[in-house]
Amino acid sequence: MNRDYILGKEKISKALMKLSIPATIAMLVNAIYNIVDTMFIGRGVGSLGIAGLTIYLPIQIIILSFGLLIGVGTGSIVSRKLGSKDLESASIASGNLFLTIGLFGIITSILGLIFAENIVKLFGATGEVIPYATNYARAMFPGVLVFPLCVASNNLIRAEGNAKDAMNSMIIGMIANIFLDYLFIYVFKIGISGAGIATSISKGLSFLYVFYYFLKKSSIKIKPKYLKLNKDILKEMLSIGSSAFTVQISMSIVTLILNYSLYRYGGNEAISVYGIVYKLTLFIQMPLSGLIQGMQPLVGFNLGCKNISRIKETIKINLIISTLISAILTALILLTPELVVKLFTTDKVLIKESSKVLKIIIMMYPILGIYMTAVGFYQSIGKGKESLVLSLLRQIIFFIPLSLVLPSTFNLGILGIWIAFPISDFLSSLCSLLFAKWQYKKMFIPYVNKTQAS
């Protein structure tokens, strides 16, 4: 693949598809990772197993968020440095990523194994769900040694324009996860622990492919001299990656609050319902995330080349495609809610309730691409503050207050929690659109004039 030609000269629609399709497939694979565990646990362990899995979800999101914090920030730096032909700086930034993520993985894995039960209790495990959540967490924490590193490294791979290799690493893990889930749950009868062991091993196999890529295929050089913390690079990567980090952390906070609120208004069954519904919403969110990931190296590279017209065209096309994708996928799920829910459980009550909740939660998903594109754009041009503000809108500023106020103040009970989802999606998408228009004259036009004058 000619990286410079694809990022800098090829027709935008073709370049976006070449970068986005593998990234989208990779994100769908990531969704399948989560869904496969839920399917096997739901059918092989039961609803309490799904509840235990849902309790671990915010923990997994926190771990993922750190990988994205470093990965998105470094990916933005690397794509811009490659655009300006500065391979040395790109390699230094990458070295900082590997060192930082490696230390995080080691520390988190050790602490997680020691304090697994205390952690799941902190995140909402109660009563008979505690042993399920604890056993799953203990099986998952060894995988933390490599999971955040895979997440962060895939951002580097995409920053080089090699989205197919990022996709391949995840496909390898997904295929292994499906096979190992069946083996550990149904053949070895290990139960929910088996699902966690299967996922940890699968992440390890994904990491082996990532290691091979940087050893044999990458233009970025990982040498001992680059494995030194650089204050300026760390500051920039943290600033840029903070919005992606905030999105994930806010999801974790939301899930933590939800675990308590759902138990209060609907018991463990409500937690199981959300566990199923959340996994199904990934089928819409992940393709949009893949499209954004395909967009970002295009924007970052052309910012480095000062090619503003390509940036504007990239954003326009991305908005159109993301809206179409989200509308089509939402419509498909709305037409067959019970059919997709049955993948996870045979419990008729759980199927009926999950189907109803699913239709409520994804009501505003057709416009979600507007919000996600705005956040991704500001990340890719290195505007950490703007992307951070937008990242806070959906989960922190809108959803949390709504989910707390609607059930009690308006006496809606658990229905108030469910309708808080579409309301916050609508408000965050609307605000991100207004914010982009307001910021255009303030930020983008002066930048265009400056680059054109130079």
C-alpha positions as CSV (number, residue, x, y, z in Angstrom):
1,M,0.0,0.0,0.0
2,N,1.3,3.5,-0.9
3,R,0.5,5.3,2.3
4,D,1.4,8.8,1.1
5,Y,-0.7,8.4,-2.1
6,I,-3.8,7.1,-0.2
7,L,-3.6,9.7,2.5
8,G,-2.5,12.7,0.4
9,K,-3.7,12.3,-3.2
10,E,-6.2,9.5,-3.8
11,K,-9.9,10.5,-4.2
12,I,-11.3,11.1,-0.8
13,S,-14.2,8.7,-1.1
14,K,-11.9,5.8,-2.1
15,A,-9.3,6.7,0.5
16,L,-11.9,6.9,3.2
17,M,-13.3,3.5,2.2
18,K,-9.9,1.9,2.1
19,L,-9.1,3.1,5.6
20,S,-12.6,2.8,7.1
21,I,-13.8,-0.6,5.9
22,P,-10.9,-2.5,7.6
23,A,-11.3,-0.3,10.7
24,T,-15.1,-0.9,10.6
25,I,-14.6,-4.6,10.3
26,A,-12.1,-4.5,13.2
27,M,-14.6,-2.6,15.4
28,L,-17.4,-5.1,14.5
29,V,-15.0,-7.8,15.4
30,N,-14.5,-6.1,18.8
31,A,-18.2,-6.0,19.2
32,I,-18.4,-9.7,18.4
33,Y,-15.7,-10.3,21.0
34,N,-18.2,-8.9,23.6
35,I,-21.3,-10.4,22.1
36,V,-19.8,-14.0,21.9
37,D,-19.1,-14.0,25.6
38,T,-22.6,-12.8,26.4
39,M,-24.2,-15.4,24.1
40,F,-22.2,-18.3,25.5
41,I,-22.6,-17.1,29.1
42,G,-26.4,-16.4,28.6
43,R,-27.0,-19.9,27.2
44,G,-24.4,-21.8,29.1
45,V,-24.5,-20.1,32.5
46,G,-27.8,-18.2,32.7
47,S,-29.1,-14.7,33.5
48,L,-26.9,-14.4,36.6
49,G,-23.9,-15.0,34.4
50,I,-25.0,-12.1,32.1
51,A,-25.4,-9.9,35.2
52,G,-21.9,-10.8,36.3
53,L,-20.5,-9.9,32.9
54,T,-22.4,-6.6,33.0
55,I,-20.8,-5.8,36.3
56,Y,-17.4,-6.3,34.8
57,L,-18.2,-4.1,31.8
58,P,-17.3,-0.7,33.4
59,I,-14.0,-2.2,34.6
60,Q,-13.2,-3.3,31.0
61,I,-14.2,0.1,29.7
62,I,-11.7,1.8,32.1
63,I,-8.9,-0.4,30.9
64,L,-10.0,0.3,27.3
65,S,-10.1,4.0,28.0
66,F,-6.5,4.1,29.0
67,G,-5.5,2.3,25.8
68,L,-7.4,4.9,23.8
69,L,-6.1,7.8,25.9
70,I,-2.5,6.9,24.8
71,G,-3.4,5.3,21.5
72,V,-5.6,8.1,20.0
73,G,-3.2,10.8,21.1
74,T,-0.1,9.1,19.8
75,G,-2.0,8.1,16.6
76,S,-2.8,11.8,15.9
77,I,0.9,12.8,16.5
78,V,2.2,9.9,14.3
79,S,-0.1,10.6,11.4
80,R,0.8,14.3,11.4
81,K,4.6,13.5,11.7
82,L,4.4,11.1,8.8
83,G,2.6,13.7,6.8
84,S,5.5,16.1,7.4
85,K,8.0,13.2,6.7
86,D,9.4,13.3,10.2
87,L,9.8,9.5,10.9
88,E,12.1,10.1,13.8
89,S,9.5,12.0,15.8
90,A,6.9,9.4,14.9
91,S,9.1,6.6,16.3
92,I,9.8,8.6,19.5
93,A,6.1,9.1,20.1
94,S,5.5,5.4,19.5
95,G,8.2,4.4,22.0
96,N,6.4,6.5,24.6
97,L,3.2,4.6,23.9
98,F,4.7,1.2,24.3
99,L,6.5,2.1,27.6
100,T,3.5,3.8,29.1
101,I,0.9,1.2,28.2
102,G,3.3,-1.7,29.2
103,L,3.7,-0.3,32.7
104,F,-0.1,0.3,33.0
105,G,-0.8,-3.3,32.0
106,I,1.5,-4.9,34.5
107,I,0.3,-2.8,37.4
108,T,-3.4,-3.2,36.6
109,S,-3.2,-6.9,36.1
110,I,-1.4,-7.5,39.4
111,L,-3.8,-5.3,41.4
112,G,-6.8,-6.8,39.6
113,L,-5.9,-10.4,40.5
114,I,-5.3,-9.5,44.1
115,F,-8.4,-7.4,44.7
116,A,-10.9,-8.9,42.2
117,E,-13.8,-9.5,44.6
118,N,-13.4,-6.0,46.2
119,I,-13.4,-4.4,42.8
120,V,-16.6,-6.1,41.5
121,K,-18.4,-5.2,44.7
122,L,-17.3,-1.6,44.2
123,F,-18.8,-1.7,40.7
124,G,-22.2,-2.9,41.8
125,A,-22.0,-6.6,42.4
126,T,-24.5,-7.7,45.1
127,G,-25.8,-10.9,46.5
128,E,-25.7,-14.0,44.3
129,V,-24.1,-12.1,41.4
130,I,-20.8,-11.5,43.4
131,P,-19.2,-15.0,42.7
132,Y,-20.1,-14.8,39.0
133,A,-18.6,-11.3,38.6
134,T,-15.5,-12.2,40.7
135,N,-14.7,-15.4,38.8
136,Y,-15.1,-13.6,35.5
137,A,-12.9,-10.7,36.6
138,R,-10.1,-13.0,37.9
139,A,-10.0,-14.8,34.5
140,M,-10.0,-11.5,32.6
141,F,-7.2,-9.6,34.5
142,P,-4.3,-11.6,33.1
143,G,-5.4,-10.4,29.7
144,V,-4.9,-6.8,30.8
145,L,-1.2,-7.4,30.3
146,V,-1.8,-7.1,26.5
147,F,-5.4,-5.9,26.0
148,P,-4.7,-2.1,26.3
149,L,-1.5,-2.5,24.3
150,C,-3.4,-4.0,21.4
151,V,-6.0,-1.2,21.6
152,A,-3.3,1.5,21.6
153,S,-1.1,-0.2,19.0
154,N,-4.0,-0.5,16.5
155,N,-4.2,3.3,16.5
156,L,-0.6,3.5,15.5
157,I,-1.1,0.9,12.7
158,R,-4.1,2.9,11.4
159,A,-2.1,6.1,11.6
160,E,0.3,4.6,9.1
161,G,-2.6,3.9,6.8
162,N,-2.4,0.1,7.3
163,A,-6.0,-0.4,8.6
164,K,-6.0,-4.0,7.2
165,D,-3.3,-5.1,9.6
166,A,-5.2,-3.6,12.6
167,M,-8.2,-5.5,11.4
168,N,-6.3,-8.7,11.0
169,S,-5.1,-8.6,14.6
170,M,-8.6,-8.4,15.9
171,I,-10.0,-11.1,13.6
172,I,-7.4,-13.5,14.8
173,G,-8.5,-12.8,18.4
174,M,-12.2,-13.1,17.5
175,I,-11.9,-16.5,15.8
176,A,-9.9,-17.8,18.7
177,N,-12.4,-16.4,21.2
178,I,-15.4,-18.2,19.6
179,F,-13.6,-21.5,19.6
180,L,-12.2,-21.2,23.1
181,D,-15.5,-20.0,24.6
182,Y,-17.2,-23.2,23.3
183,L,-14.3,-25.3,24.6
184,F,-14.1,-23.9,28.1
185,I,-17.8,-23.5,28.7
186,Y,-19.4,-26.5,27.0
187,V,-16.5,-29.0,26.9
188,F,-14.5,-28.3,30.0
189,K,-17.5,-27.0,31.9
190,I,-15.6,-24.1,33.6
191,G,-18.6,-21.7,33.3
192,I,-18.1,-18.0,33.5
193,S,-14.4,-18.3,34.3
194,G,-14.0,-20.2,31.0
195,A,-15.4,-17.2,29.1
196,G,-12.8,-14.9,30.8
197,I,-9.9,-17.3,30.2
198,A,-11.0,-17.6,26.5
199,T,-11.0,-13.8,26.1
200,S,-7.6,-13.4,27.8
201,I,-6.0,-16.0,25.6
202,S,-7.6,-14.5,22.5
203,K,-6.2,-11.0,23.3
204,G,-2.8,-12.6,23.7
205,L,-3.0,-14.0,20.2
206,S,-4.0,-10.6,18.9
207,F,-1.0,-9.1,20.6
208,L,1.3,-11.6,18.9
209,Y,0.1,-10.3,15.5
210,V,0.7,-6.7,16.5
211,F,4.2,-7.6,17.7
212,Y,4.9,-9.3,14.3
213,Y,3.6,-6.2,12.5
214,F,5.9,-3.7,14.3
215,L,8.8,-6.2,13.9
216,K,8.5,-6.8,10.2
217,K,6.1,-4.4,8.4
218,S,5.9,-1.0,10.1
219,S,7.9,2.0,9.0
220,I,7.9,3.0,12.7
221,K,11.0,1.8,14.4
222,I,10.7,0.5,18.0
223,K,14.2,0.6,19.4
224,P,15.5,0.9,23.0
225,K,16.5,4.5,22.5
226,Y,12.9,5.4,21.8
227,L,11.6,3.7,25.0
228,K,12.1,6.8,27.1
229,L,9.4,9.0,28.5
230,N,9.3,12.4,26.8
231,K,7.5,15.1,28.7
232,D,6.4,17.1,25.7
233,I,5.1,14.1,23.8
234,L,3.3,12.8,26.8
235,K,1.6,16.2,27.4
236,E,0.5,16.3,23.7
237,M,-0.8,12.7,23.6
238,L,-2.7,13.1,26.8
239,S,-4.3,16.4,25.6
240,I,-5.4,14.9,22.3
241,G,-6.4,11.5,23.7
242,S,-8.3,13.0,26.6
243,S,-11.5,13.2,24.7
244,A,-11.4,9.5,23.7
245,F,-10.5,8.7,27.3
246,T,-13.4,10.9,28.6
247,V,-15.9,9.1,26.3
248,Q,-14.8,5.7,27.7
249,I,-14.5,6.8,31.3
250,S,-17.9,8.5,31.1
251,M,-19.3,5.2,29.8
252,S,-17.8,3.5,32.8
253,I,-19.2,6.0,35.2
254,V,-22.6,5.7,33.5
255,T,-22.5,1.9,33.7
256,L,-21.5,2.0,37.3
257,I,-24.4,4.4,38.2
258,L,-26.7,2.2,36.0
259,N,-25.7,-0.9,37.9
260,Y,-26.9,0.6,41.1
261,S,-29.9,2.3,39.7
262,L,-31.1,-0.7,37.7
263,Y,-30.7,-2.9,40.7
264,R,-32.7,-0.4,42.7
265,Y,-35.6,-0.2,40.3
266,G,-35.5,-3.6,38.6
267,G,-33.1,-6.0,40.4
268,N,-30.6,-8.3,38.8
269,E,-33.0,-8.9,35.9
270,A,-32.8,-5.2,34.9
271,I,-29.0,-5.5,34.9
272,S,-29.2,-8.6,32.7
273,V,-31.5,-6.7,30.3
274,Y,-29.0,-3.8,30.0
275,G,-26.2,-6.3,29.5
276,I,-28.0,-7.7,26.4
277,V,-29.1,-4.4,25.0
278,Y,-25.7,-2.8,25.4
279,K,-24.0,-5.6,23.4
280,L,-26.6,-5.2,20.6
281,T,-26.1,-1.4,20.4
282,L,-22.4,-2.1,19.6
283,F,-23.6,-3.3,16.1
284,I,-24.5,0.3,15.4
285,Q,-21.8,2.1,17.4
286,M,-18.8,0.1,16.2
287,P,-19.2,0.7,12.4
288,L,-19.5,4.4,13.2
289,S,-16.3,4.2,15.3
290,G,-14.6,2.4,12.4
291,L,-15.6,5.1,10.0
292,I,-14.2,7.8,12.4
293,Q,-11.0,5.8,12.7
294,G,-10.7,5.7,8.9
295,M,-11.3,9.5,8.8
296,Q,-8.7,10.5,11.4
297,P,-5.4,9.5,9.6
298,L,-6.7,11.3,6.5
299,V,-7.4,14.5,8.5
300,G,-4.2,14.3,10.5
301,F,-2.0,13.6,7.5
302,N,-3.4,16.4,5.4
303,L,-3.2,18.8,8.3
304,G,0.6,18.0,8.3
305,C,0.6,18.6,4.6
306,K,-1.5,21.8,5.0
307,N,-4.0,20.4,2.5
308,I,-7.2,22.0,4.0
309,S,-9.5,21.2,1.0
310,R,-9.0,17.5,1.5
311,I,-9.8,17.8,5.2
312,K,-13.1,19.6,4.5
313,E,-14.1,17.1,1.9
314,T,-13.3,14.2,4.2
315,I,-15.5,15.6,6.9
316,K,-18.4,16.1,4.5
317,I,-18.3,12.6,3.1
318,N,-17.9,11.1,6.5
319,L,-21.0,12.8,7.8
320,I,-23.1,11.6,4.9
321,I,-21.9,8.0,5.1
322,S,-22.1,7.8,8.9
323,T,-25.7,9.0,8.9
324,L,-26.7,6.5,6.2
325,I,-25.0,3.6,8.1
326,S,-26.6,4.4,11.4
327,A,-30.0,4.9,9.9
328,I,-30.0,1.6,8.1
329,L,-28.6,-0.4,11.0
330,T,-31.1,1.1,13.4
331,A,-34.0,0.3,11.1
332,L,-32.9,-3.3,10.7
333,I,-32.7,-3.8,14.5
334,L,-36.0,-2.1,15.1
335,L,-37.7,-4.5,12.6
336,T,-36.3,-7.6,14.4
337,P,-35.7,-6.8,18.1
338,E,-36.8,-10.2,19.5
339,L,-34.9,-12.1,16.9
340,V,-31.6,-10.6,17.8
341,V,-32.3,-10.7,21.6
342,K,-32.9,-14.5,21.3
343,L,-29.3,-14.9,20.4
344,F,-28.4,-14.3,24.1
345,T,-31.1,-16.1,26.1
346,T,-34.1,-18.5,26.0
347,D,-35.8,-16.8,28.9
348,K,-39.1,-15.5,27.5
349,V,-39.5,-12.7,30.1
350,L,-36.0,-11.5,29.5
351,I,-36.5,-11.6,25.7
352,K,-39.7,-9.5,25.9
353,E,-38.2,-6.9,28.2
354,S,-34.9,-6.6,26.4
355,S,-36.7,-6.2,23.1
356,K,-38.8,-3.3,24.5
357,V,-35.8,-1.6,26.0
358,L,-33.7,-2.0,22.9
359,K,-36.2,-0.2,20.8
360,I,-36.2,2.7,23.2
361,I,-32.5,3.0,23.6
362,I,-31.6,3.1,19.8
363,M,-34.4,5.5,18.9
364,M,-31.9,8.4,18.2
365,Y,-29.0,6.4,16.8
366,P,-29.6,7.6,13.2
367,I,-28.1,11.0,14.1
368,L,-25.3,9.7,16.3
369,G,-22.8,9.9,13.5
370,I,-23.0,13.7,13.7
371,Y,-21.8,13.7,17.3
372,M,-19.1,11.1,16.7
373,T,-17.7,12.8,13.6
374,A,-17.4,16.1,15.5
375,V,-15.4,14.4,18.4
376,G,-13.2,12.5,16.0
377,F,-12.4,15.6,13.9
378,Y,-11.2,17.6,16.8
379,Q,-9.1,14.7,18.0
380,S,-7.4,14.3,14.6
381,I,-6.4,17.9,14.3
382,G,-4.9,18.0,17.8
383,K,-7.6,20.2,19.4
384,G,-7.8,18.4,22.7
385,K,-10.0,21.0,24.6
386,E,-12.7,21.1,21.9
387,S,-12.9,17.3,21.6
388,L,-13.0,17.0,25.4
389,V,-16.0,19.3,25.7
390,L,-17.9,17.4,23.1
391,S,-16.9,14.1,24.6
392,L,-18.5,15.1,27.9
393,L,-21.9,16.0,26.4
394,R,-23.5,12.7,25.7
395,Q,-22.7,10.7,28.9
396,I,-21.7,13.1,31.6
397,I,-23.6,16.4,31.0
398,F,-26.8,14.9,29.6
399,F,-27.3,11.2,30.4
400,I,-26.3,11.0,34.1
401,P,-28.5,13.9,35.3
402,L,-31.4,12.6,33.2
403,S,-31.1,9.0,34.4
404,L,-31.1,10.2,38.0
405,V,-33.9,12.8,37.7
406,L,-36.5,11.1,35.4
407,P,-37.0,7.9,37.5
408,S,-37.7,9.6,40.8
409,T,-38.7,13.2,40.1
410,F,-41.2,12.3,37.4
411,N,-42.1,8.9,39.0
412,L,-41.2,7.0,35.8
413,G,-39.2,4.3,37.6
414,I,-37.0,2.2,35.4
415,L,-38.7,3.6,32.3
416,G,-37.0,6.9,33.1
417,I,-33.6,5.3,32.9
418,W,-34.3,3.8,29.5
419,I,-35.7,7.0,27.9
420,A,-32.7,9.0,29.2
421,F,-30.7,7.3,26.5
422,P,-32.4,8.7,23.4
423,I,-32.9,12.1,25.0
424,S,-29.2,12.5,25.7
425,D,-28.3,11.2,22.2
426,F,-30.5,13.8,20.6
427,L,-29.2,16.7,22.8
428,S,-25.5,15.8,22.3
429,S,-25.9,15.5,18.5
430,L,-27.7,18.8,18.3
431,C,-25.2,20.6,20.5
432,S,-22.2,19.2,18.6
433,L,-23.7,20.4,15.3
434,L,-24.3,23.9,16.8
435,F,-20.8,23.9,18.4
436,A,-19.1,23.1,15.1
437,K,-20.9,25.9,13.3
438,W,-20.1,28.4,16.1
439,Q,-16.5,27.3,16.1
440,Y,-16.0,27.5,12.3
441,K,-15.4,31.2,12.1
442,K,-13.5,31.3,15.3
443,M,-11.0,28.4,14.6
444,F,-11.2,26.9,11.1
445,I,-11.3,29.9,8.8
446,P,-8.4,31.7,10.4
447,Y,-6.4,28.5,10.2
448,V,-7.3,28.1,6.5
449,N,-6.2,31.7,5.8
450,K,-3.0,31.3,7.7
451,T,-2.0,28.1,5.9
452,Q,-3.0,29.5,2.5
453,A,-0.9,32.6,3.2
454,S,2.1,30.5,4.1
